[in-house]
Amino acid sequence: MGRIDDLADRYVDEWAALNPTGATYAGIKGYDDVLDDLSPAGFAAQTDLTRRTLATIASTEPASEPERVAKEAMTERLSLEIERYDAGETTSELNVIASALHGLRMVFDLMPTEGEEAVANIAARLGQFASALEQYKVTLREAAAAGHISARAQILEVAKQCDTWTDPGGDNFFHGLADNLEADGTLAATLKQGASAATAATAAFGEFLRRDMAPLGRDKQAAGRDRYQLASRYFLGARIDLDETYAWGFEELARLEAEMRVVSARIAGSGASIDDAVAALDADPARRIEGKEAFRDWMQALADKALADLHGTHFDIPEEVRRIECCLAPTSDGGIYYTAPSEDFSRPGRMWWAVPHGITAFSTWREVTTVYHEGVPGHHLQIAQTLVQAELLNRWRRLLSWSSGHGEGWALYSERLMDDLGYLEDPGDKLGMLDGQAFRAARVIVDIGMHLELEIPRDNPFGFHPGERWTPELGWEFLRAHCRVPDENLRFELNRYLGWPGQAPAYKVGERIWLQAREEAKARKGADFDLKEFHRAALNLGSLGLDPFRAAMARI
């Protein structure tokens, strides 16, 4: 290993000490009994480490091509972390999916639960939960005083989440966690006390948001062009033309819906609309599963089959990666997400579904492609196989480097790839994939449009409010017209876009850049181009911003 790899490995060690919950997410052992310092000083310490590391990397010459990629990747990611902190984004971030509060809550989902030490670690973190939230309150207040605060609507939505998480008739998360652990004597009492304290602290945090923060919150949820450009660069790891991408979103959605109409005719007969086909599929008992546990088992079987089929044919999947767990999340927020294995693979990669209250029936045709997105060849293959590449990638590249555009772009690319490989020959499954793709295209339009408050094109292919300017209300109307998602999930999605500018388009824009990289590789290699080799070379780079990714691929 060269000097840059040494610097990267040292950075991981120092970072983990400052980010114990992050260490748990990354699967780094030794920090499961403590929580982060969420005070302004804690955030400043993390940024100071990033600044020092970036300065050292800038003056260090790479000793090899892998180190050159590492330097480019770290420079891009760490520079943006500093930009976001200096702009007040890091300390003020509070929305329905991403905040220090969410990080604290979700870390318990990934902690070991078997054995006295594991239970003691959970009890210790529960006992520290209230103190961590008090630190976070100070940080949010200071950020607000400096002019950095979320929109009022987002603050109030997060307060509602606090209510749901602590409601005995809702998720009742902390008590539910404690009740499912085996503990006796003093440890059992400590665990119960910690669950009660964390529940009270979370409920009180919701009241703090309503009472102290919401009155200070921004009236508009729109980020504006300057904030949005920074967010877009952060989530993509690339600079894009926002106006060109907005226009492309309309073209892409129209193209996908035309393809959906062709498939719909195969399902429901000549002249059938997309909604006709959806109704026929939803009415098919062979495509319907009752009960979320049965649906989880269906997901697991499909994920396992994809792993078995693709290994040795289209991908060479390392043995450690040939295991994935499909799980039901302990909350009801409506999200679908993947979490990586631990560094030693003692914790497997997991696919999570946070099923909203009241939803008990599931249509499989909608979710076949989701399993491929979250599992193999999507996130699980991409992220888990990176962990085993110790000979190619330093620890920062294996454990900490992440770009939504690269990662989510690959996962969406994987859905289309499975169609190319013949796994979506069933027209219902094919419509599900196209519907998911159209959903992501609609998000490009709505996310950029709402946050930049752009004019809706007068000649848009849908005749949708031509010449008007985007608002959250028009965003809801457009999503409902083009996305076949239950209202409970879709409302969460809209709130997510409004509170997390730039992230939602990263899926479809990321896929676009992955496809461009593949076409560029075909042009360079001509008859020597091999798809399996392209995927191997690309995935072996690990996760990195899309601009460094394209630069690295151009040199292969």
C-alpha positions as CSV (number, residue, x, y, z in Angstrom):
1,M,0.0,0.0,0.0
2,G,1.1,3.5,-0.7
3,R,0.9,6.7,1.3
4,I,-2.6,7.7,0.2
5,D,-3.9,4.3,1.2
6,D,-2.2,4.7,4.6
7,L,-3.8,8.1,5.0
8,A,-7.2,6.7,4.1
9,D,-6.9,3.8,6.6
10,R,-5.8,6.2,9.3
11,Y,-8.7,8.5,8.5
12,V,-11.2,5.6,9.0
13,D,-9.7,4.9,12.4
14,E,-10.0,8.6,13.5
15,W,-13.4,8.9,11.9
16,A,-14.9,5.9,13.7
17,A,-13.8,7.3,17.1
18,L,-15.7,10.5,16.3
19,N,-18.7,8.7,14.7
20,P,-19.5,5.6,16.8
21,T,-22.9,5.2,15.2
22,G,-21.4,5.6,11.8
23,A,-18.9,2.9,12.8
24,T,-21.8,0.6,13.6
25,Y,-23.4,1.3,10.2
26,A,-20.1,0.6,8.5
27,G,-19.6,-2.6,10.5
28,I,-16.5,-1.4,12.4
29,K,-16.3,-3.1,15.7
30,G,-15.5,-1.6,19.1
31,Y,-18.0,1.4,19.2
32,D,-21.4,-0.2,19.8
33,D,-21.8,1.1,23.4
34,V,-21.5,4.8,22.7
35,L,-23.3,7.5,20.7
36,D,-21.9,10.4,18.7
37,D,-21.2,13.8,20.1
38,L,-24.0,15.8,18.4
39,S,-23.0,19.2,19.9
40,P,-21.6,21.9,17.7
41,A,-18.1,20.9,18.9
42,G,-18.7,17.4,17.8
43,F,-19.6,18.4,14.3
44,A,-16.7,20.8,14.2
45,A,-14.3,18.0,15.3
46,Q,-15.4,15.8,12.4
47,T,-15.0,18.6,9.9
48,D,-11.5,19.4,11.3
49,L,-10.5,15.8,10.7
50,T,-11.8,16.0,7.1
51,R,-9.9,19.3,6.5
52,R,-6.6,17.9,7.8
53,T,-7.0,14.7,5.8
54,L,-7.8,16.6,2.6
55,A,-4.9,18.9,3.0
56,T,-2.5,16.0,3.4
57,I,-3.9,14.1,0.5
58,A,-3.6,17.2,-1.7
59,S,0.2,17.2,-1.2
60,T,0.6,13.5,-1.6
61,E,1.4,11.9,-5.0
62,P,-0.3,8.6,-5.8
63,A,2.1,5.7,-6.2
64,S,-0.2,3.7,-8.6
65,E,-3.4,3.8,-10.6
66,P,-5.5,2.5,-7.7
67,E,-4.0,5.3,-5.5
68,R,-4.7,7.8,-8.2
69,V,-8.4,6.7,-8.2
70,A,-8.4,6.8,-4.4
71,K,-7.0,10.4,-4.4
72,E,-9.5,11.6,-6.9
73,A,-12.4,9.9,-5.1
74,M,-11.4,11.2,-1.6
75,T,-10.7,14.7,-2.9
76,E,-14.2,14.9,-4.4
77,R,-16.1,13.4,-1.5
78,L,-14.2,15.2,1.4
79,S,-14.2,18.5,-0.4
80,L,-18.0,18.4,-0.7
81,E,-18.4,17.4,3.0
82,I,-16.5,20.6,3.9
83,E,-18.5,22.7,1.5
84,R,-21.7,21.4,3.0
85,Y,-20.5,22.1,6.6
86,D,-19.3,25.6,5.7
87,A,-22.7,26.3,4.1
88,G,-24.5,25.2,7.2
89,E,-26.1,22.2,5.6
90,T,-24.6,19.5,7.8
91,T,-25.6,21.0,11.2
92,S,-29.1,22.1,10.1
93,E,-30.1,19.0,8.1
94,L,-33.5,17.8,9.4
95,N,-36.0,16.1,7.2
96,V,-38.2,13.0,7.1
97,I,-35.4,10.7,6.1
98,A,-32.0,12.2,7.0
99,S,-31.0,13.8,10.2
100,A,-28.9,13.0,13.3
101,L,-32.1,11.9,14.9
102,H,-32.8,9.3,12.2
103,G,-29.2,8.1,12.5
104,L,-29.6,7.6,16.2
105,R,-32.9,5.7,15.8
106,M,-31.9,3.5,12.9
107,V,-28.5,2.4,14.4
108,F,-30.4,0.1,16.7
109,D,-31.7,-1.9,13.7
110,L,-28.1,-2.9,12.9
111,M,-26.8,-3.8,16.3
112,P,-26.2,-7.4,17.4
113,T,-28.9,-8.6,19.7
114,E,-27.6,-12.0,20.9
115,G,-25.6,-12.4,24.1
116,E,-25.1,-10.4,27.2
117,E,-22.5,-8.0,25.7
118,A,-24.8,-7.2,22.7
119,V,-27.7,-6.4,25.0
120,A,-25.5,-4.4,27.3
121,N,-24.4,-2.3,24.4
122,I,-28.0,-1.6,23.4
123,A,-28.8,-0.7,27.0
124,A,-25.8,1.7,27.1
125,R,-26.9,3.5,24.0
126,L,-30.5,3.7,25.1
127,G,-29.2,5.3,28.3
128,Q,-27.2,7.9,26.3
129,F,-30.1,8.7,23.9
130,A,-31.5,11.6,25.9
131,S,-28.1,13.3,26.2
132,A,-27.4,12.9,22.5
133,L,-30.7,14.6,21.7
134,E,-29.9,17.5,24.1
135,Q,-26.6,18.0,22.3
136,Y,-28.5,18.0,19.0
137,K,-30.9,20.6,20.2
138,V,-28.0,22.9,20.8
139,T,-26.6,22.3,17.3
140,L,-30.0,23.0,15.7
141,R,-30.5,26.2,17.7
142,E,-27.0,27.5,16.8
143,A,-27.5,26.6,13.1
144,A,-30.9,28.4,13.1
145,A,-29.3,31.5,14.8
146,A,-26.8,31.6,11.9
147,G,-29.7,31.5,9.4
148,H,-29.6,27.7,8.6
149,I,-32.8,25.9,9.2
150,S,-35.2,23.4,7.5
151,A,-38.6,24.4,6.2
152,R,-41.3,24.5,8.8
153,A,-43.3,21.8,7.0
154,Q,-40.4,19.4,7.3
155,I,-39.8,20.2,11.0
156,L,-43.4,19.4,11.7
157,E,-43.3,16.1,9.7
158,V,-40.3,15.0,11.8
159,A,-42.2,15.8,14.9
160,K,-45.0,13.5,13.7
161,Q,-42.4,10.8,13.2
162,C,-41.3,11.2,16.8
163,D,-44.9,10.8,17.9
164,T,-45.3,7.6,15.8
165,W,-42.0,6.0,17.0
166,T,-43.0,6.6,20.7
167,D,-46.8,5.9,20.5
168,P,-47.8,2.6,22.3
169,G,-50.4,2.2,19.6
170,G,-47.9,3.0,16.8
171,D,-44.3,1.8,16.4
172,N,-43.5,2.0,20.2
173,F,-40.0,1.5,18.9
174,F,-37.8,1.6,22.0
175,H,-40.0,-0.5,24.3
176,G,-40.5,-2.9,21.4
177,L,-36.8,-3.2,21.0
178,A,-36.2,-3.9,24.7
179,D,-39.0,-6.3,25.0
180,N,-37.5,-8.5,22.3
181,L,-34.1,-8.8,24.0
182,E,-33.1,-11.5,26.5
183,A,-31.9,-10.0,29.7
184,D,-32.0,-10.8,33.5
185,G,-31.5,-9.0,36.7
186,T,-29.7,-5.6,36.7
187,L,-29.2,-5.7,32.9
188,A,-33.0,-6.2,32.3
189,A,-33.8,-3.3,34.6
190,T,-31.2,-1.1,32.9
191,L,-32.6,-2.0,29.5
192,K,-36.1,-1.2,30.6
193,Q,-35.1,2.1,32.1
194,G,-33.1,3.1,29.0
195,A,-36.1,2.3,26.8
196,S,-38.3,4.5,28.9
197,A,-35.8,7.3,28.9
198,A,-35.2,7.1,25.1
199,T,-39.0,7.1,24.5
200,A,-39.5,10.1,26.7
201,A,-36.5,12.0,25.1
202,T,-37.8,11.3,21.6
203,A,-41.3,12.5,22.5
204,A,-39.8,15.6,24.1
205,F,-37.7,16.2,21.0
206,G,-40.9,16.2,18.9
207,E,-42.3,18.8,21.2
208,F,-39.1,20.8,20.9
209,L,-39.4,20.8,17.2
210,R,-43.0,22.0,17.3
211,R,-42.4,24.6,20.0
212,D,-38.9,26.0,19.4
213,M,-37.9,25.1,15.9
214,A,-41.1,25.2,13.7
215,P,-41.7,28.9,14.3
216,L,-38.2,29.6,13.0
217,G,-38.5,27.3,10.0
218,R,-38.5,28.6,6.4
219,D,-41.9,29.2,4.9
220,K,-40.8,27.8,1.5
221,Q,-39.7,24.3,1.1
222,A,-37.9,25.1,-2.2
223,A,-34.2,25.1,-1.8
224,G,-33.3,27.6,-4.5
225,R,-30.7,27.2,-7.2
226,D,-27.6,27.8,-5.2
227,R,-28.5,25.3,-2.4
228,Y,-29.8,22.8,-5.0
229,Q,-26.6,22.9,-7.1
230,L,-24.5,22.1,-4.0
231,A,-26.9,19.3,-3.0
232,S,-26.9,17.9,-6.6
233,R,-23.1,17.8,-6.7
234,Y,-23.0,16.1,-3.3
235,F,-25.5,13.3,-4.2
236,L,-24.3,12.7,-7.7
237,G,-20.6,13.3,-7.3
238,A,-20.9,15.1,-10.6
239,R,-21.7,18.5,-12.1
240,I,-24.7,18.4,-14.3
241,D,-26.7,21.0,-16.3
242,L,-29.9,21.2,-14.1
243,D,-32.0,22.8,-16.8
244,E,-31.0,20.2,-19.5
245,T,-31.6,17.4,-17.0
246,Y,-35.1,18.8,-16.2
247,A,-36.0,18.9,-19.8
248,W,-34.6,15.4,-20.3
249,G,-36.8,14.2,-17.4
250,F,-39.9,15.0,-19.5
251,E,-38.5,13.2,-22.5
252,E,-37.6,10.1,-20.5
253,L,-40.9,9.9,-18.7
254,A,-42.8,10.2,-22.0
255,R,-40.6,7.5,-23.6
256,L,-41.1,5.1,-20.6
257,E,-44.9,5.6,-20.6
258,A,-45.0,4.8,-24.3
259,E,-43.2,1.6,-23.6
260,M,-45.5,0.9,-20.7
261,R,-48.6,1.2,-23.0
262,V,-47.1,-1.4,-25.3
263,V,-46.6,-3.8,-22.4
264,S,-50.1,-3.0,-21.1
265,A,-51.6,-4.2,-24.3
266,R,-50.0,-7.6,-23.8
267,I,-51.5,-7.8,-20.3
268,A,-55.0,-6.4,-20.8
269,G,-55.6,-6.6,-24.6
270,S,-55.3,-4.2,-27.5
271,G,-56.0,-0.6,-26.7
272,A,-55.7,-1.2,-23.0
273,S,-54.4,1.7,-20.9
274,I,-51.7,1.4,-18.3
275,D,-54.3,1.7,-15.6
276,D,-56.3,-1.1,-17.2
277,A,-53.2,-3.4,-17.0
278,V,-52.5,-2.4,-13.5
279,A,-56.1,-3.2,-12.5
280,A,-55.8,-6.6,-14.2
281,L,-52.5,-7.4,-12.4
282,D,-53.8,-6.2,-9.0
283,A,-56.9,-8.4,-9.4
284,D,-54.8,-11.5,-10.2
285,P,-54.6,-13.6,-7.0
286,A,-51.5,-15.3,-8.3
287,R,-49.7,-12.0,-8.0
288,R,-51.0,-11.1,-4.5
289,I,-49.6,-11.9,-1.1
290,E,-51.4,-11.4,2.1
291,G,-49.4,-10.5,5.2
292,K,-46.1,-8.7,5.5
293,E,-44.3,-11.8,6.9
294,A,-45.3,-13.8,3.9
295,F,-44.2,-11.0,1.6
296,R,-40.8,-10.9,3.3
297,D,-40.5,-14.6,2.7
298,W,-41.3,-14.1,-1.0
299,M,-38.7,-11.4,-1.2
300,Q,-36.1,-13.7,0.4
301,A,-36.8,-16.5,-2.0
302,L,-36.5,-14.2,-5.1
303,A,-33.3,-12.6,-3.8
304,D,-31.7,-16.0,-3.1
305,K,-32.7,-17.2,-6.6
306,A,-31.1,-14.2,-8.3
307,L,-27.9,-14.7,-6.3
308,A,-27.7,-18.4,-7.4
309,D,-28.6,-17.7,-11.0
310,L,-26.2,-14.8,-11.6
311,H,-23.2,-16.2,-9.8
312,G,-20.8,-17.8,-12.3
313,T,-22.7,-16.6,-15.3
314,H,-23.0,-12.8,-15.5
315,F,-21.0,-12.1,-12.3
316,D,-18.4,-13.8,-10.2
317,I,-19.9,-13.2,-6.8
318,P,-17.5,-13.7,-3.8
319,E,-18.6,-16.4,-1.4
320,E,-19.0,-14.0,1.5
321,V,-21.5,-12.0,-0.5
322,R,-23.8,-15.0,-1.3
323,R,-26.1,-14.3,1.6
324,I,-28.7,-11.6,2.0
325,E,-31.4,-11.1,4.6
326,C,-34.8,-9.6,3.8
327,C,-36.2,-7.9,6.9
328,L,-39.3,-6.0,8.0
329,A,-38.2,-2.7,9.5
330,P,-39.4,-2.0,13.1
331,T,-40.9,1.4,12.0
332,S,-43.7,2.3,9.6
333,D,-42.1,5.2,7.7
334,G,-42.7,3.6,4.3
335,G,-39.1,3.4,3.1
336,I,-37.4,0.6,1.3
337,Y,-33.6,0.5,1.8
338,Y,-30.5,-1.7,1.9
339,T,-27.9,-1.8,4.7
340,A,-24.4,-3.2,4.2
341,P,-22.8,-6.1,5.9
342,S,-20.3,-5.5,8.7
343,E,-16.7,-5.4,7.8
344,D,-16.2,-9.1,8.8
345,F,-19.5,-10.2,7.3
346,S,-20.8,-11.4,10.7
347,R,-23.8,-9.1,10.0
348,P,-25.1,-9.8,6.5
349,G,-26.3,-7.4,3.9
350,R,-30.0,-6.7,4.5
351,M,-33.0,-5.5,2.5
352,W,-35.5,-3.6,4.6
353,W,-39.2,-2.7,4.2
354,A,-40.7,-0.2,6.6
355,V,-44.4,-1.1,5.9
356,P,-46.9,1.7,6.6
357,H,-49.6,1.0,9.1
358,G,-52.7,-0.5,7.5
359,I,-51.0,-2.1,4.5
360,T,-51.4,-5.9,4.7
361,A,-51.6,-7.0,1.0
362,F,-48.8,-6.8,-1.5
363,S,-48.7,-7.1,-5.3
364,T,-45.6,-9.1,-6.4
365,W,-45.6,-7.7,-9.9
366,R,-44.6,-4.3,-8.6
367,E,-41.7,-5.5,-6.5
368,V,-39.8,-8.1,-8.5
369,T,-37.7,-5.3,-9.8
370,T,-37.3,-3.8,-6.3
371,V,-35.7,-7.0,-5.1
372,Y,-33.2,-6.9,-8.0
373,H,-32.6,-3.2,-7.1
374,E,-31.9,-3.7,-3.4
375,G,-30.4,-7.2,-3.7
376,V,-28.5,-8.7,-6.7
377,P,-27.3,-7.4,-9.0
378,G,-28.2,-4.1,-7.3
379,H,-27.0,-2.7,-4.0
380,H,-26.1,-6.0,-2.3
381,L,-23.7,-7.1,-5.1
382,Q,-22.3,-3.6,-5.5
383,I,-21.8,-2.8,-1.8
384,A,-21.0,-6.2,-0.3
385,Q,-18.5,-7.2,-3.0
386,T,-16.6,-4.0,-2.4
387,L,-16.0,-5.1,1.2
388,V,-14.0,-8.1,0.1
389,Q,-11.6,-6.2,-2.2
390,A,-9.0,-5.5,0.4
391,E,-6.2,-6.1,-2.1
392,L,-7.7,-3.4,-4.4
393,L,-9.3,-0.9,-2.2
394,N,-8.3,0.8,1.0
395,R,-10.6,0.9,4.1
396,W,-12.1,4.3,3.2
397,R,-13.1,3.1,-0.2
398,R,-14.5,-0.2,1.2
399,L,-16.3,1.2,4.2
400,L,-17.1,4.9,3.9
401,S,-17.1,6.1,0.3
402,W,-20.7,6.5,-1.0
403,S,-22.3,8.5,-3.7
404,S,-26.1,8.2,-4.2
405,G,-25.7,8.9,-8.0
406,H,-23.2,6.0,-8.3
407,G,-24.9,3.6,-5.9
408,E,-28.5,4.3,-6.7
409,G,-27.6,4.7,-10.4
410,W,-26.1,1.2,-10.4
411,A,-29.2,-0.2,-8.7
412,L,-31.5,1.3,-11.2
413,Y,-29.2,0.2,-14.0
414,S,-29.4,-3.3,-12.6
415,E,-33.2,-3.3,-12.9
416,R,-32.9,-2.7,-16.7
417,L,-30.0,-5.1,-16.9
418,M,-32.2,-7.9,-15.5
419,D,-34.7,-7.2,-18.3
420,D,-31.8,-7.4,-20.8
421,L,-30.8,-10.8,-19.3
422,G,-34.2,-12.2,-19.7
423,Y,-35.5,-12.1,-16.1
424,L,-38.5,-9.9,-16.8
425,E,-40.1,-11.8,-19.6
426,D,-43.4,-11.9,-17.7
427,P,-45.2,-8.8,-18.9
428,G,-46.4,-8.0,-15.4
429,D,-42.9,-8.0,-14.0
430,K,-41.8,-6.0,-17.0
431,L,-44.5,-3.4,-16.4
432,G,-43.4,-3.3,-12.7
433,M,-39.8,-2.5,-13.8
434,L,-41.0,0.2,-16.3
435,D,-43.3,1.7,-13.6
436,G,-40.4,1.9,-11.2
437,Q,-38.3,3.6,-13.9
438,A,-41.1,6.0,-14.7
439,F,-41.4,6.8,-11.0
440,R,-37.7,7.8,-10.9
441,A,-38.1,9.9,-14.1
442,A,-41.0,11.7,-12.6
443,R,-38.9,12.5,-9.5
444,V,-36.3,14.2,-11.7
445,I,-39.0,16.5,-13.0
446,V,-40.7,17.2,-9.7
447,D,-37.5,17.5,-7.6
448,I,-35.7,19.9,-9.8
449,G,-38.9,21.7,-10.8
450,M,-40.1,22.3,-7.2
451,H,-36.8,23.3,-5.7
452,L,-35.9,25.7,-8.5
453,E,-39.5,26.8,-8.9
454,L,-39.2,26.4,-12.6
455,E,-41.8,27.0,-15.2
456,I,-43.6,23.9,-16.5
457,P,-42.8,23.7,-20.2
458,R,-45.6,25.0,-22.3
459,D,-45.1,22.2,-24.7
460,N,-44.7,19.4,-22.1
461,P,-45.9,16.0,-23.5
462,F,-48.5,15.6,-20.8
463,G,-50.3,18.9,-21.2
464,F,-49.7,19.4,-17.5
465,H,-50.3,22.9,-16.3
466,P,-48.3,24.5,-19.1
467,G,-46.6,27.7,-18.2
468,E,-47.3,27.5,-14.5
469,R,-44.5,27.4,-11.9
470,W,-44.0,24.3,-9.7
471,T,-45.3,24.2,-6.2
472,P,-45.6,21.3,-3.7
473,E,-49.3,21.0,-4.6
474,L,-48.5,20.7,-8.3
475,G,-45.8,18.2,-7.4
476,W,-48.4,16.0,-5.6
477,E,-50.8,16.3,-8.5
478,F,-48.1,15.3,-11.0
479,L,-46.8,12.3,-9.0
480,R,-50.4,11.0,-8.5
481,A,-51.0,11.2,-12.2
482,H,-47.8,9.3,-13.2
483,C,-46.9,7.1,-10.2
484,R,-48.8,4.0,-9.3
485,V,-47.9,4.1,-5.6
486,P,-50.3,4.0,-2.6
487,D,-51.1,7.4,-1.3
488,E,-49.4,6.6,2.1
489,N,-46.1,5.8,0.4
490,L,-46.4,8.6,-2.1
491,R,-47.0,11.3,0.5
492,F,-43.8,10.1,2.3
493,E,-42.0,10.3,-1.0
494,L,-43.1,13.9,-1.7
495,N,-42.1,15.0,1.8
496,R,-38.7,13.3,1.3
497,Y,-38.1,15.2,-2.0
498,L,-39.0,18.5,-0.4
499,G,-36.8,18.0,2.6
500,W,-33.8,16.3,0.9
501,P,-33.2,18.3,-2.3
502,G,-31.2,16.7,-5.1
503,Q,-31.2,13.1,-3.7
504,A,-34.2,11.7,-5.6
505,P,-33.0,12.6,-9.1
506,A,-29.7,10.8,-8.3
507,Y,-31.3,7.4,-9.2
508,K,-32.3,8.2,-12.8
509,V,-29.5,10.6,-13.5
510,G,-27.0,8.1,-12.0
511,E,-28.4,5.4,-14.3
512,R,-28.1,7.8,-17.2
513,I,-24.4,8.3,-16.5
514,W,-23.8,4.5,-15.9
515,L,-25.3,3.9,-19.4
516,Q,-23.2,6.6,-20.9
517,A,-20.1,5.1,-19.3
518,R,-21.0,1.7,-20.8
519,E,-21.5,3.3,-24.3
520,E,-18.2,5.1,-24.0
521,A,-16.5,1.8,-23.1
522,K,-18.0,0.1,-26.1
523,A,-16.8,2.9,-28.3
524,R,-13.2,2.6,-26.9
525,K,-13.0,-1.2,-27.0
526,G,-15.0,-2.0,-30.1
527,A,-15.1,-5.7,-30.8
528,D,-13.1,-6.3,-27.6
529,F,-15.9,-5.0,-25.4
530,D,-17.2,-7.6,-22.9
531,L,-20.2,-6.7,-20.7
532,K,-19.2,-9.0,-17.8
533,E,-15.7,-7.5,-17.8
534,F,-17.2,-4.0,-17.9
535,H,-19.2,-4.7,-14.8
536,R,-16.3,-6.3,-13.0
537,A,-13.9,-3.4,-13.7
538,A,-16.6,-0.8,-12.8
539,L,-17.6,-2.5,-9.5
540,N,-14.0,-3.1,-8.5
541,L,-13.6,0.7,-8.3
542,G,-15.9,0.7,-5.3
543,S,-18.3,3.5,-4.7
544,L,-17.2,7.0,-5.8
545,G,-18.5,10.2,-7.2
546,L,-19.7,9.9,-10.8
547,D,-17.2,12.4,-12.2
548,P,-14.2,10.4,-10.7
549,F,-15.9,7.2,-11.8
550,R,-16.1,8.3,-15.4
551,A,-12.5,9.5,-15.3
552,A,-11.3,6.2,-13.9
553,M,-13.3,4.1,-16.4
554,A,-11.8,6.1,-19.3
555,R,-8.3,5.0,-18.2
556,I,-9.2,1.3,-18.1
